[in-house]
Amino acid sequence: MYAVIFTATVGDQDERYGDMAEKLRDLAMAGFGCTDFISATQGDQEIAVSYWQDEADIKAWKQQAEHKVAQQLEKTGWYKHYKVEVVKILRAYANSDALSES
């Protein structure tokens, strides 16, 4: 299991941003092996964590056509700064209540 951690300082996000973000999330989960996606924004800081079964799925997603369009649109100022980290999850823990909800 892998996680992709995206952190950013938000810039000028026009009306296309929200639509694109929702569309890409749905596409990643429906056809590219993304198993979960969580995001939060506080002030001008944003974090998104997506979970993937393997690194090949992450690489395929990075090359997906609509995702590449979003990467180009980022250059219009959606983010002042961003960082992407791909990490391998060695262990995962949860309390028993969280496990029964899955």
Gaussian input, Z-matrix of N, CA and C with variables (Angstrom, degrees):
# hf/3-21g

backbone

0 1
 N
 C     1     B1
 C     2     B2     1     A1
 N     3     B3     2     A2     1     D1
 C     4     B4     3     A3     2     D2
 C     5     B5     4     A4     3     D3
 N     6     B6     5     A5     4     D4
 C     7     B7     6     A6     5     D5
 C     8     B8     7     A7     6     D6
 N     9     B9     8     A8     7     D7
 C    10    B10     9     A9     8     D8
 C    11    B11    10    A10     9     D9
 N    12    B12    11    A11    10    D10
 C    13    B13    12    A12    11    D11
 C    14    B14    13    A13    12    D12
 N    15    B15    14    A14    13    D13
 C    16    B16    15    A15    14    D14
 C    17    B17    16    A16    15    D15
 N    18    B18    17    A17    16    D16
 C    19    B19    18    A18    17    D17
 C    20    B20    19    A19    18    D18
 N    21    B21    20    A20    19    D19
 C    22    B22    21    A21    20    D20
 C    23    B23    22    A22    21    D21
 N    24    B24    23    A23    22    D22
 C    25    B25    24    A24    23    D23
 C    26    B26    25    A25    24    D24
 N    27    B27    26    A26    25    D25
 C    28    B28    27    A27    26    D26
 C    29    B29    28    A28    27    D27
 N    30    B30    29    A29    28    D28
 C    31    B31    30    A30    29    D29
 C    32    B32    31    A31    30    D30
 N    33    B33    32    A32    31    D31
 C    34    B34    33    A33    32    D32
 C    35    B35    34    A34    33    D33
 N    36    B36    35    A35    34    D34
 C    37    B37    36    A36    35    D35
 C    38    B38    37    A37    36    D36
 N    39    B39    38    A38    37    D37
 C    40    B40    39    A39    38    D38
 C    41    B41    40    A40    39    D39
 N    42    B42    41    A41    40    D40
 C    43    B43    42    A42    41    D41
 C    44    B44    43    A43    42    D42
 N    45    B45    44    A44    43    D43
 C    46    B46    45    A45    44    D44
 C    47    B47    46    A46    45    D45
 N    48    B48    47    A47    46    D46
 C    49    B49    48    A48    47    D47
 C    50    B50    49    A49    48    D48
 N    51    B51    50    A50    49    D49
 C    52    B52    51    A51    50    D50
 C    53    B53    52    A52    51    D51
 N    54    B54    53    A53    52    D52
 C    55    B55    54    A54    53    D53
 C    56    B56    55    A55    54    D54
 N    57    B57    56    A56    55    D55
 C    58    B58    57    A57    56    D56
 C    59    B59    58    A58    57    D57
 N    60    B60    59    A59    58    D58
 C    61    B61    60    A60    59    D59
 C    62    B62    61    A61    60    D60
 N    63    B63    62    A62    61    D61
 C    64    B64    63    A63    62    D62
 C    65    B65    64    A64    63    D63
 N    66    B66    65    A65    64    D64
 C    67    B67    66    A66    65    D65
 C    68    B68    67    A67    66    D66
 N    69    B69    68    A68    67    D67
 C    70    B70    69    A69    68    D68
 C    71    B71    70    A70    69    D69
 N    72    B72    71    A71    70    D70
 C    73    B73    72    A72    71    D71
 C    74    B74    73    A73    72    D72
 N    75    B75    74    A74    73    D73
 C    76    B76    75    A75    74    D74
 C    77    B77    76    A76    75    D75
 N    78    B78    77    A77    76    D76
 C    79    B79    78    A78    77    D77
 C    80    B80    79    A79    78    D78
 N    81    B81    80    A80    79    D79
 C    82    B82    81    A81    80    D80
 C    83    B83    82    A82    81    D81
 N    84    B84    83    A83    82    D82
 C    85    B85    84    A84    83    D83
 C    86    B86    85    A85    84    D84
 N    87    B87    86    A86    85    D85
 C    88    B88    87    A87    86    D86
 C    89    B89    88    A88    87    D87
 N    90    B90    89    A89    88    D88
 C    91    B91    90    A90    89    D89
 C    92    B92    91    A91    90    D90
 N    93    B93    92    A92    91    D91
 C    94    B94    93    A93    92    D92
 C    95    B95    94    A94    93    D93
 N    96    B96    95    A95    94    D94
 C    97    B97    96    A96    95    D95
 C    98    B98    97    A97    96    D96
 N    99    B99    98    A98    97    D97
 C   100   B100    99    A99    98    D98
 C   101   B101   100   A100    99    D99
 N   102   B102   101   A101   100   D100
 C   103   B103   102   A102   101   D101
 C   104   B104   103   A103   102   D102
 N   105   B105   104   A104   103   D103
 C   106   B106   105   A105   104   D104
 C   107   B107   106   A106   105   D105
 N   108   B108   107   A107   106   D106
 C   109   B109   108   A108   107   D107
 C   110   B110   109   A109   108   D108
 N   111   B111   110   A110   109   D109
 C   112   B112   111   A111   110   D110
 C   113   B113   112   A112   111   D111
 N   114   B114   113   A113   112   D112
 C   115   B115   114   A114   113   D113
 C   116   B116   115   A115   114   D114
 N   117   B117   116   A116   115   D115
 C   118   B118   117   A117   116   D116
 C   119   B119   118   A118   117   D117
 N   120   B120   119   A119   118   D118
 C   121   B121   120   A120   119   D119
 C   122   B122   121   A121   120   D120
 N   123   B123   122   A122   121   D121
 C   124   B124   123   A123   122   D122
 C   125   B125   124   A124   123   D123
 N   126   B126   125   A125   124   D124
 C   127   B127   126   A126   125   D125
 C   128   B128   127   A127   126   D126
 N   129   B129   128   A128   127   D127
 C   130   B130   129   A129   128   D128
 C   131   B131   130   A130   129   D129
 N   132   B132   131   A131   130   D130
 C   133   B133   132   A132   131   D131
 C   134   B134   133   A133   132   D132
 N   135   B135   134   A134   133   D133
 C   136   B136   135   A135   134   D134
 C   137   B137   136   A136   135   D135
 N   138   B138   137   A137   136   D136
 C   139   B139   138   A138   137   D137
 C   140   B140   139   A139   138   D138
 N   141   B141   140   A140   139   D139
 C   142   B142   141   A141   140   D140
 C   143   B143   142   A142   141   D141
 N   144   B144   143   A143   142   D142
 C   145   B145   144   A144   143   D143
 C   146   B146   145   A145   144   D144
 N   147   B147   146   A146   145   D145
 C   148   B148   147   A147   146   D146
 C   149   B149   148   A148   147   D147
 N   150   B150   149   A149   148   D148
 C   151   B151   150   A150   149   D149
 C   152   B152   151   A151   150   D150
 N   153   B153   152   A152   151   D151
 C   154   B154   153   A153   152   D152
 C   155   B155   154   A154   153   D153
 N   156   B156   155   A155   154   D154
 C   157   B157   156   A156   155   D155
 C   158   B158   157   A157   156   D156
 N   159   B159   158   A158   157   D157
 C   160   B160   159   A159   158   D158
 C   161   B161   160   A160   159   D159
 N   162   B162   161   A161   160   D160
 C   163   B163   162   A162   161   D161
 C   164   B164   163   A163   162   D162
 N   165   B165   164   A164   163   D163
 C   166   B166   165   A165   164   D164
 C   167   B167   166   A166   165   D165
 N   168   B168   167   A167   166   D166
 C   169   B169   168   A168   167   D167
 C   170   B170   169   A169   168   D168
 N   171   B171   170   A170   169   D169
 C   172   B172   171   A171   170   D170
 C   173   B173   172   A172   171   D171
 N   174   B174   173   A173   172   D172
 C   175   B175   174   A174   173   D173
 C   176   B176   175   A175   174   D174
 N   177   B177   176   A176   175   D175
 C   178   B178   177   A177   176   D176
 C   179   B179   178   A178   177   D177
 N   180   B180   179   A179   178   D178
 C   181   B181   180   A180   179   D179
 C   182   B182   181   A181   180   D180
 N   183   B183   182   A182   181   D181
 C   184   B184   183   A183   182   D182
 C   185   B185   184   A184   183   D183
 N   186   B186   185   A185   184   D184
 C   187   B187   186   A186   185   D185
 C   188   B188   187   A187   186   D186
 N   189   B189   188   A188   187   D187
 C   190   B190   189   A189   188   D188
 C   191   B191   190   A190   189   D189
 N   192   B192   191   A191   190   D190
 C   193   B193   192   A192   191   D191
 C   194   B194   193   A193   192   D192
 N   195   B195   194   A194   193   D193
 C   196   B196   195   A195   194   D194
 C   197   B197   196   A196   195   D195
 N   198   B198   197   A197   196   D196
 C   199   B199   198   A198   197   D197
 C   200   B200   199   A199   198   D198
 N   201   B201   200   A200   199   D199
 C   202   B202   201   A201   200   D200
 C   203   B203   202   A202   201   D201
 N   204   B204   203   A203   202   D202
 C   205   B205   204   A204   203   D203
 C   206   B206   205   A205   204   D204
 N   207   B207   206   A206   205   D205
 C   208   B208   207   A207   206   D206
 C   209   B209   208   A208   207   D207
 N   210   B210   209   A209   208   D208
 C   211   B211   210   A210   209   D209
 C   212   B212   211   A211   210   D210
 N   213   B213   212   A212   211   D211
 C   214   B214   213   A213   212   D212
 C   215   B215   214   A214   213   D213
 N   216   B216   215   A215   214   D214
 C   217   B217   216   A216   215   D215
 C   218   B218   217   A217   216   D216
 N   219   B219   218   A218   217   D217
 C   220   B220   219   A219   218   D218
 C   221   B221   220   A220   219   D219
 N   222   B222   221   A221   220   D220
 C   223   B223   222   A222   221   D221
 C   224   B224   223   A223   222   D222
 N   225   B225   224   A224   223   D223
 C   226   B226   225   A225   224   D224
 C   227   B227   226   A226   225   D225
 N   228   B228   227   A227   226   D226
 C   229   B229   228   A228   227   D227
 C   230   B230   229   A229   228   D228
 N   231   B231   230   A230   229   D229
 C   232   B232   231   A231   230   D230
 C   233   B233   232   A232   231   D231
 N   234   B234   233   A233   232   D232
 C   235   B235   234   A234   233   D233
 C   236   B236   235   A235   234   D234
 N   237   B237   236   A236   235   D235
 C   238   B238   237   A237   236   D236
 C   239   B239   238   A238   237   D237
 N   240   B240   239   A239   238   D238
 C   241   B241   240   A240   239   D239
 C   242   B242   241   A241   240   D240
 N   243   B243   242   A242   241   D241
 C   244   B244   243   A243   242   D242
 C   245   B245   244   A244   243   D243
 N   246   B246   245   A245   244   D244
 C   247   B247   246   A246   245   D245
 C   248   B248   247   A247   246   D246
 N   249   B249   248   A248   247   D247
 C   250   B250   249   A249   248   D248
 C   251   B251   250   A250   249   D249
 N   252   B252   251   A251   250   D250
 C   253   B253   252   A252   251   D251
 C   254   B254   253   A253   252   D252
 N   255   B255   254   A254   253   D253
 C   256   B256   255   A255   254   D254
 C   257   B257   256   A256   255   D255
 N   258   B258   257   A257   256   D256
 C   259   B259   258   A258   257   D257
 C   260   B260   259   A259   258   D258
 N   261   B261   260   A260   259   D259
 C   262   B262   261   A261   260   D260
 C   263   B263   262   A262   261   D261
 N   264   B264   263   A263   262   D262
 C   265   B265   264   A264   263   D263
 C   266   B266   265   A265   264   D264
 N   267   B267   266   A266   265   D265
 C   268   B268   267   A267   266   D266
 C   269   B269   268   A268   267   D267
 N   270   B270   269   A269   268   D268
 C   271   B271   270   A270   269   D269
 C   272   B272   271   A271   270   D270
 N   273   B273   272   A272   271   D271
 C   274   B274   273   A273   272   D272
 C   275   B275   274   A274   273   D273
 N   276   B276   275   A275   274   D274
 C   277   B277   276   A276   275   D275
 C   278   B278   277   A277   276   D276
 N   279   B279   278   A278   277   D277
 C   280   B280   279   A279   278   D278
 C   281   B281   280   A280   279   D279
 N   282   B282   281   A281   280   D280
 C   283   B283   282   A282   281   D281
 C   284   B284   283   A283   282   D282
 N   285   B285   284   A284   283   D283
 C   286   B286   285   A285   284   D284
 C   287   B287   286   A286   285   D285
 N   288   B288   287   A287   286   D286
 C   289   B289   288   A288   287   D287
 C   290   B290   289   A289   288   D288
 N   291   B291   290   A290   289   D289
 C   292   B292   291   A291   290   D290
 C   293   B293   292   A292   291   D291
 N   294   B294   293   A293   292   D292
 C   295   B295   294   A294   293   D293
 C   296   B296   295   A295   294   D294
 N   297   B297   296   A296   295   D295
 C   298   B298   297   A297   296   D296
 C   299   B299   298   A298   297   D297
 N   300   B300   299   A299   298   D298
 C   301   B301   300   A300   299   D299
 C   302   B302   301   A301   300   D300
 N   303   B303   302   A302   301   D301
 C   304   B304   303   A303   302   D302
 C   305   B305   304   A304   303   D303

   B1=1.4517
   B2=1.5279
   B3=1.3169
   B4=1.4582
   B5=1.5242
   B6=1.3209
   B7=1.4602
   B8=1.5211
   B9=1.3161
   B10=1.4598
   B11=1.5234
   B12=1.3162
   B13=1.4595
   B14=1.5252
   B15=1.3189
   B16=1.4629
   B17=1.5172
   B18=1.3302
   B19=1.4547
   B20=1.5227
   B21=1.3263
   B22=1.4600
   B23=1.5158
   B24=1.3172
   B25=1.4512
   B26=1.5183
   B27=1.3169
   B28=1.4595
   B29=1.5257
   B30=1.3304
   B31=1.4639
   B32=1.5183
   B33=1.3169
   B34=1.4659
   B35=1.5235
   B36=1.3124
   B37=1.4605
   B38=1.5220
   B39=1.3289
   B40=1.4589
   B41=1.5271
   B42=1.3282
   B43=1.4694
   B44=1.5252
   B45=1.3196
   B46=1.4724
   B47=1.5220
   B48=1.3262
   B49=1.4589
   B50=1.5282
   B51=1.3162
   B52=1.4667
   B53=1.5109
   B54=1.3249
   B55=1.4638
   B56=1.5222
   B57=1.3285
   B58=1.4634
   B59=1.5234
   B60=1.3225
   B61=1.4650
   B62=1.5261
   B63=1.3220
   B64=1.4661
   B65=1.5285
   B66=1.3056
   B67=1.4631
   B68=1.5279
   B69=1.3324
   B70=1.4612
   B71=1.5210
   B72=1.3222
   B73=1.4654
   B74=1.5219
   B75=1.3239
   B76=1.4640
   B77=1.5224
   B78=1.3154
   B79=1.4615
   B80=1.5290
   B81=1.3263
   B82=1.4677
   B83=1.5228
   B84=1.3265
   B85=1.4619
   B86=1.5279
   B87=1.3141
   B88=1.4628
   B89=1.5238
   B90=1.3235
   B91=1.4502
   B92=1.5085
   B93=1.3250
   B94=1.4591
   B95=1.5274
   B96=1.3105
   B97=1.4539
   B98=1.5124
   B99=1.3141
   B100=1.4622
   B101=1.5303
   B102=1.3335
   B103=1.4604
   B104=1.5234
   B105=1.3378
   B106=1.4587
   B107=1.5206
   B108=1.3223
   B109=1.4585
   B110=1.5208
   B111=1.3253
   B112=1.4609
   B113=1.5252
   B114=1.3339
   B115=1.4632
   B116=1.5243
   B117=1.3245
   B118=1.4641
   B119=1.5206
   B120=1.3289
   B121=1.4569
   B122=1.5239
   B123=1.3157
   B124=1.4616
   B125=1.5216
   B126=1.3141
   B127=1.4622
   B128=1.5154
   B129=1.3383
   B130=1.4608
   B131=1.5309
   B132=1.3385
   B133=1.4618
   B134=1.5254
   B135=1.3130
   B136=1.4634
   B137=1.5233
   B138=1.3296
   B139=1.4577
   B140=1.5198
   B141=1.3170
   B142=1.4600
   B143=1.5196
   B144=1.3142
   B145=1.4605
   B146=1.5153
   B147=1.3184
   B148=1.4618
   B149=1.5254
   B150=1.3249
   B151=1.4627
   B152=1.5192
   B153=1.3294
   B154=1.4662
   B155=1.5236
   B156=1.3246
   B157=1.4612
   B158=1.5261
   B159=1.3329
   B160=1.4647
   B161=1.5229
   B162=1.3173
   B163=1.4577
   B164=1.5290
   B165=1.3222
   B166=1.4678
   B167=1.5275
   B168=1.3347
   B169=1.4698
   B170=1.5298
   B171=1.3199
   B172=1.4625
   B173=1.5264
   B174=1.3181
   B175=1.4678
   B176=1.5242
   B177=1.3317
   B178=1.4711
   B179=1.5230
   B180=1.3241
   B181=1.4612
   B182=1.5295
   B183=1.3174
   B184=1.4712
   B185=1.5245
   B186=1.3347
   B187=1.4643
   B188=1.5271
   B189=1.3260
   B190=1.4692
   B191=1.5305
   B192=1.3338
   B193=1.4685
   B194=1.5307
   B195=1.3325
   B196=1.4702
   B197=1.5251
   B198=1.3302
   B199=1.4605
   B200=1.5272
   B201=1.3263
   B202=1.4615
   B203=1.5347
   B204=1.3333
   B205=1.4681
   B206=1.5286
   B207=1.3297
   B208=1.4703
   B209=1.5244
   B210=1.3255
   B211=1.4592
   B212=1.5279
   B213=1.3170
   B214=1.4683
   B215=1.5354
   B216=1.3346
   B217=1.4656
   B218=1.5263
   B219=1.3347
   B220=1.4597
   B221=1.5214
   B222=1.3132
   B223=1.4664
   B224=1.5299
   B225=1.3431
   B226=1.4673
   B227=1.5230
   B228=1.3265
   B229=1.4581
   B230=1.5113
   B231=1.3451
   B232=1.4637
   B233=1.5239
   B234=1.3331
   B235=1.4639
   B236=1.5202
   B237=1.3285
   B238=1.4591
   B239=1.5234
   B240=1.3134
   B241=1.4685
   B242=1.5179
   B243=1.3153
   B244=1.4642
   B245=1.5231
   B246=1.3155
   B247=1.4592
   B248=1.5191
   B249=1.3320
   B250=1.4595
   B251=1.5268
   B252=1.3211
   B253=1.4611
   B254=1.5213
   B255=1.3232
   B256=1.4617
   B257=1.5205
   B258=1.3341
   B259=1.4615
   B260=1.5275
   B261=1.3140
   B262=1.4641
   B263=1.5257
   B264=1.3183
   B265=1.4611
   B266=1.5271
   B267=1.3067
   B268=1.4629
   B269=1.5176
   B270=1.3263
   B271=1.4568
   B272=1.5136
   B273=1.3239
   B274=1.4623
   B275=1.5227
   B276=1.3009
   B277=1.4542
   B278=1.5183
   B279=1.3203
   B280=1.4654
   B281=1.5202
   B282=1.3394
   B283=1.4599
   B284=1.5237
   B285=1.3123
   B286=1.4675
   B287=1.5211
   B288=1.3425
   B289=1.4659
   B290=1.5186
   B291=1.3285
   B292=1.4655
   B293=1.5204
   B294=1.3143
   B295=1.4616
   B296=1.5155
   B297=1.3296
   B298=1.4620
   B299=1.5235
   B300=1.3417
   B301=1.4628
   B302=1.5158
   B303=1.3219
   B304=1.4692
   B305=1.4998
   A1=108.11
   A2=115.39
   A3=123.13
   A4=109.76
   A5=115.09
   A6=121.17
   A7=108.23
   A8=115.07
   A9=121.57
   A10=106.22
   A11=115.65
   A12=121.81
   A13=107.99
   A14=115.66
   A15=122.54
   A16=107.55
   A17=117.32
   A18=121.40
   A19=108.11
   A20=115.99
   A21=119.03
   A22=111.79
   A23=113.97
   A24=122.59
   A25=105.64
   A26=115.55
   A27=122.05
   A28=110.57
   A29=115.02
   A30=121.91
   A31=109.81
   A32=116.02
   A33=122.07
   A34=109.50
   A35=116.77
   A36=121.52
   A37=108.97
   A38=115.71
   A39=120.69
   A40=110.38
   A41=116.05
   A42=120.85
   A43=112.77
   A44=117.88
   A45=120.64
   A46=112.00
   A47=116.85
   A48=120.29
   A49=112.84
   A50=117.79
   A51=121.36
   A52=112.21
   A53=116.44
   A54=120.44
   A55=111.12
   A56=116.22
   A57=120.77
   A58=110.74
   A59=117.56
   A60=121.15
   A61=110.92
   A62=117.06
   A63=120.86
   A64=111.28
   A65=116.70
   A66=121.41
   A67=111.30
   A68=116.55
   A69=120.29
   A70=111.75
   A71=117.08
   A72=120.09
   A73=109.76
   A74=116.79
   A75=120.89
   A76=111.50
   A77=116.97
   A78=121.66
   A79=111.41
   A80=116.75
   A81=120.71
   A82=111.06
   A83=116.35
   A84=120.07
   A85=111.95
   A86=117.55
   A87=120.44
   A88=112.78
   A89=117.94
   A90=117.43
   A91=117.88
   A92=118.00
   A93=118.65
   A94=114.20
   A95=118.00
   A96=120.06
   A97=115.94
   A98=118.25
   A99=120.59
   A100=107.29
   A101=116.86
   A102=120.26
   A103=113.56
   A104=117.09
   A105=120.43
   A106=108.42
   A107=116.06
   A108=121.41
   A109=107.60
   A110=115.85
   A111=121.75
   A112=107.39
   A113=117.21
   A114=119.17
   A115=110.30
   A116=114.27
   A117=120.69
   A118=108.81
   A119=114.63
   A120=121.57
   A121=108.08
   A122=115.28
   A123=121.11
   A124=106.97
   A125=115.80
   A126=119.31
   A127=109.37
   A128=116.38
   A129=119.24
   A130=112.48
   A131=116.53
   A132=120.89
   A133=110.48
   A134=115.86
   A135=121.66
   A136=108.85
   A137=115.83
   A138=121.34
   A139=108.21
   A140=115.47
   A141=121.43
   A142=107.23
   A143=115.79
   A144=121.47
   A145=107.56
   A146=115.82
   A147=120.50
   A148=108.21
   A149=115.58
   A150=121.99
   A151=109.40
   A152=115.51
   A153=122.57
   A154=109.72
   A155=116.27
   A156=120.89
   A157=111.92
   A158=117.32
   A159=118.77
   A160=111.00
   A161=114.47
   A162=120.60
   A163=111.95
   A164=117.34
   A165=120.47
   A166=110.90
   A167=117.37
   A168=120.86
   A169=111.00
   A170=116.63
   A171=121.09
   A172=110.09
   A173=116.19
   A174=120.30
   A175=111.09
   A176=117.18
   A177=120.63
   A178=109.90
   A179=117.13
   A180=121.16
   A181=111.13
   A182=116.71
   A183=120.78
   A184=111.09
   A185=117.49
   A186=121.86
   A187=113.48
   A188=118.38
   A189=121.57
   A190=109.66
   A191=116.81
   A192=122.48
   A193=113.53
   A194=118.27
   A195=119.93
   A196=111.63
   A197=116.29
   A198=119.97
   A199=109.91
   A200=116.76
   A201=120.62
   A202=111.07
   A203=117.32
   A204=120.80
   A205=109.34
   A206=116.92
   A207=120.94
   A208=110.81
   A209=116.72
   A210=119.99
   A211=110.72
   A212=117.25
   A213=120.90
   A214=110.96
   A215=116.28
   A216=119.95
   A217=111.43
   A218=116.78
   A219=120.50
   A220=109.82
   A221=116.26
   A222=120.64
   A223=112.49
   A224=117.43
   A225=120.61
   A226=111.38
   A227=117.62
   A228=120.59
   A229=115.47
   A230=117.58
   A231=119.41
   A232=111.09
   A233=116.70
   A234=121.42
   A235=109.72
   A236=115.94
   A237=120.59
   A238=109.69
   A239=114.79
   A240=121.64
   A241=107.36
   A242=116.87
   A243=119.51
   A244=110.26
   A245=114.99
   A246=122.11
   A247=107.51
   A248=116.20
   A249=122.47
   A250=107.83
   A251=115.76
   A252=121.52
   A253=108.27
   A254=116.50
   A255=122.13
   A256=106.27
   A257=115.98
   A258=120.37
   A259=110.51
   A260=115.46
   A261=121.18
   A262=107.56
   A263=115.97
   A264=121.17
   A265=108.28
   A266=116.11
   A267=120.77
   A268=112.10
   A269=116.43
   A270=122.38
   A271=108.32
   A272=115.75
   A273=121.11
   A274=107.83
   A275=116.51
   A276=122.59
   A277=109.35
   A278=115.89
   A279=121.28
   A280=107.94
   A281=116.35
   A282=117.65
   A283=109.26
   A284=117.48
   A285=120.84
   A286=112.16
   A287=118.50
   A288=120.79
   A289=110.94
   A290=116.70
   A291=120.31
   A292=110.37
   A293=117.60
   A294=120.77
   A295=111.63
   A296=117.65
   A297=119.90
   A298=112.16
   A299=117.33
   A300=120.79
   A301=112.15
   A302=118.46
   A303=122.23
   A304=112.31
   D1=139.78
   D2=179.63
   D3=-125.87
   D4=156.75
   D5=171.85
   D6=-128.56
   D7=143.23
   D8=172.48
   D9=-111.89
   D10=121.05
   D11=-178.73
   D12=-107.66
   D13=117.97
   D14=-179.96
   D15=-112.19
   D16=118.72
   D17=175.71
   D18=-120.09
   D19=145.63
   D20=-176.17
   D21=-154.83
   D22=155.45
   D23=165.48
   D24=-100.36
   D25=119.79
   D26=-173.74
   D27=-69.86
   D28=140.39
   D29=175.40
   D30=-110.42
   D31=-134.73
   D32=179.66
   D33=-90.41
   D34=103.19
   D35=-178.89
   D36=-102.27
   D37=109.85
   D38=-179.71
   D39=-80.18
   D40=-174.32
   D41=-176.39
   D42=-63.56
   D43=-21.97
   D44=179.49
   D45=-70.87
   D46=-26.70
   D47=-173.01
   D48=-59.60
   D49=-53.64
   D50=-177.66
   D51=-61.03
   D52=-42.49
   D53=178.33
   D54=-63.03
   D55=-44.46
   D56=-179.09
   D57=-65.32
   D58=-43.38
   D59=-179.05
   D60=-60.77
   D61=-44.62
   D62=179.57
   D63=-65.68
   D64=-43.75
   D65=-179.87
   D66=-61.95
   D67=-44.37
   D68=-179.16
   D69=-67.28
   D70=-39.43
   D71=177.69
   D72=-59.22
   D73=-49.27
   D74=-179.34
   D75=-61.64
   D76=-41.62
   D77=-179.81
   D78=-65.43
   D79=-43.82
   D80=179.69
   D81=-61.47
   D82=-40.62
   D83=-177.98
   D84=-76.08
   D85=-31.07
   D86=-176.54
   D87=-81.89
   D88=-33.22
   D89=-170.79
   D90=-133.74
   D91=2.80
   D92=-174.41
   D93=-129.08
   D94=13.12
   D95=174.06
   D96=84.21
   D97=8.90
   D98=174.68
   D99=-72.95
   D100=125.03
   D101=-175.37
   D102=-97.71
   D103=-20.76
   D104=178.36
   D105=-160.87
   D106=154.95
   D107=-179.14
   D108=-147.80
   D109=126.16
   D110=-178.81
   D111=-131.69
   D112=134.47
   D113=177.88
   D114=-141.63
   D115=156.24
   D116=177.74
   D117=-152.73
   D118=150.82
   D119=176.74
   D120=-130.50
   D121=136.21
   D122=174.39
   D123=-136.66
   D124=115.83
   D125=-175.42
   D126=62.21
   D127=-125.81
   D128=178.72
   D129=-101.01
   D130=15.31
   D131=179.30
   D132=-105.71
   D133=136.51
   D134=-179.85
   D135=-129.39
   D136=142.83
   D137=172.68
   D138=-136.59
   D139=139.65
   D140=174.99
   D141=-136.88
   D142=134.28
   D143=177.54
   D144=-123.33
   D145=124.22
   D146=176.24
   D147=-118.57
   D148=148.18
   D149=-176.75
   D150=-115.35
   D151=139.56
   D152=-173.38
   D153=-137.81
   D154=148.96
   D155=179.22
   D156=-70.77
   D157=-40.06
   D158=-177.85
   D159=-150.04
   D160=166.44
   D161=-176.67
   D162=-69.06
   D163=-29.01
   D164=178.51
   D165=-61.21
   D166=-38.77
   D167=177.42
   D168=-63.80
   D169=-39.67
   D170=179.22
   D171=-64.20
   D172=-44.42
   D173=179.81
   D174=-64.80
   D175=-40.14
   D176=177.93
   D177=-63.48
   D178=-41.21
   D179=179.41
   D180=-62.98
   D181=-41.67
   D182=-179.78
   D183=-58.74
   D184=-30.53
   D185=-178.28
   D186=-93.46
   D187=-4.20
   D188=-177.37
   D189=-61.72
   D190=138.85
   D191=-170.80
   D192=-56.66
   D193=-50.23
   D194=-177.95
   D195=-68.83
   D196=-31.89
   D197=176.00
   D198=-65.90
   D199=-38.44
   D200=177.56
   D201=-65.06
   D202=-36.57
   D203=175.45
   D204=-61.28
   D205=-44.74
   D206=178.99
   D207=-61.84
   D208=-38.37
   D209=177.91
   D210=-61.84
   D211=-36.98
   D212=177.21
   D213=-70.95
   D214=-40.12
   D215=179.53
   D216=-64.42
   D217=-29.01
   D218=177.08
   D219=-55.66
   D220=-33.12
   D221=-177.65
   D222=-69.94
   D223=-10.77
   D224=177.15
   D225=-80.18
   D226=-1.86
   D227=175.56
   D228=113.70
   D229=11.01
   D230=178.71
   D231=-57.79
   D232=-34.31
   D233=179.57
   D234=-129.09
   D235=138.80
   D236=173.31
   D237=-76.65
   D238=-34.94
   D239=-179.40
   D240=-156.41
   D241=144.50
   D242=173.10
   D243=-146.44
   D244=160.39
   D245=177.53
   D246=-142.52
   D247=139.98
   D248=176.90
   D249=-121.41
   D250=130.62
   D251=175.84
   D252=-124.49
   D253=133.01
   D254=175.50
   D255=-109.89
   D256=121.91
   D257=-176.07
   D258=-127.09
   D259=147.30
   D260=175.33
   D261=-94.12
   D262=130.34
   D263=179.91
   D264=-88.37
   D265=117.87
   D266=-179.64
   D267=-86.44
   D268=-36.28
   D269=178.79
   D270=-146.33
   D271=154.22
   D272=174.21
   D273=-139.02
   D274=138.33
   D275=-179.02
   D276=-126.43
   D277=150.94
   D278=174.18
   D279=-154.51
   D280=156.33
   D281=175.69
   D282=-74.30
   D283=166.75
   D284=-174.51
   D285=-64.29
   D286=-32.76
   D287=177.59
   D288=-63.66
   D289=-42.56
   D290=179.97
   D291=-65.48
   D292=-37.88
   D293=-179.83
   D294=-66.19
   D295=-37.13
   D296=-178.15
   D297=-73.70
   D298=-20.10
   D299=178.42
   D300=-79.45
   D301=-19.65
   D302=-176.53
   D303=-70.62

